[in-house]
Amino acid sequence: MTDGEGIVTVWHRRIGGLVGIGLALSMVLVRPAAAQGESGIAVGSAAPVVTVHDLDGKSVDLGSYIGKQPVVLEWWATWCELCEAMLPRVKAAHATYGDRVAFVGINVTVNQTPERVRKYLAEHQPPFRTLYDDRGTSIRAYSVPSTSFIAIVSRDGKVVYTGTGAEQDLDPALRQVTAR
């Protein structure tokens, strides 16, 4: 306490700071299992067409998918527990819609090497084409908030779904984008 400051003022500042810290921590630590549509690129937006590398360093234009057919984009990492928990749902979605929808998994490259990703792919066999976003191009374009982020894009190139977490229900959005 300095001259001119009362004990109530000091107490108020300290409690206010603790409340602010508590609120910030609750926003970071308390998240729903599946946060659908809460962050990332806005639903209804045009899906950005950007170029991302594959595991061999070759450029892949997302425009070869977007605007041509429905697309599921998932940003993931080998160390992401939510991604691994979501994998059975992605595999089930692919089994149902894979003949009408392109599935693209974009590795975020944080603490990843192409070799580590290849090893994971061999072991877990996710049902998507794997890209390696070593420049963060798609991450920035889609405002990806975290790994396990999924965006579903309609045939006309509009984002119809976004979500994060292990409990995402992709089926309603996939039914929507595959309806003839």
Number of C-alpha atoms within 10 A of each C-alpha: 9 7 5 7 9 11 11 9 12 13 12 12 12 12 12 12 12 12 12 12 12 12 12 11 11 11 10 9 9 8 11 11 12 17 16 20 16 13 17 21 22 18 18 13 13 17 24 17 17 15 18 22 19 18 18 9 13 12 14 14 13 18 14 11 19 23 18 14 17 26 26 27 20 26 26 24 25 22 14 13 15 19 23 18 14 18 18 14 17 23 17 14 19 20 11 14 18 16 8 14 23 21 24 20 20 26 26 24 20 14 9 15 15 17 10 13 20 15 13 15 15 9 9 12 12 19 20 19 12 21 25 28 21 21 13 15 15 21 22 13 14 20 14 23 16 18 23 26 28 27 29 26 30 26 17 14 22 22 23 21 21 26 25 29 21 21 17 19 15 20 15 9 17 24 12 12 22 14 6 5
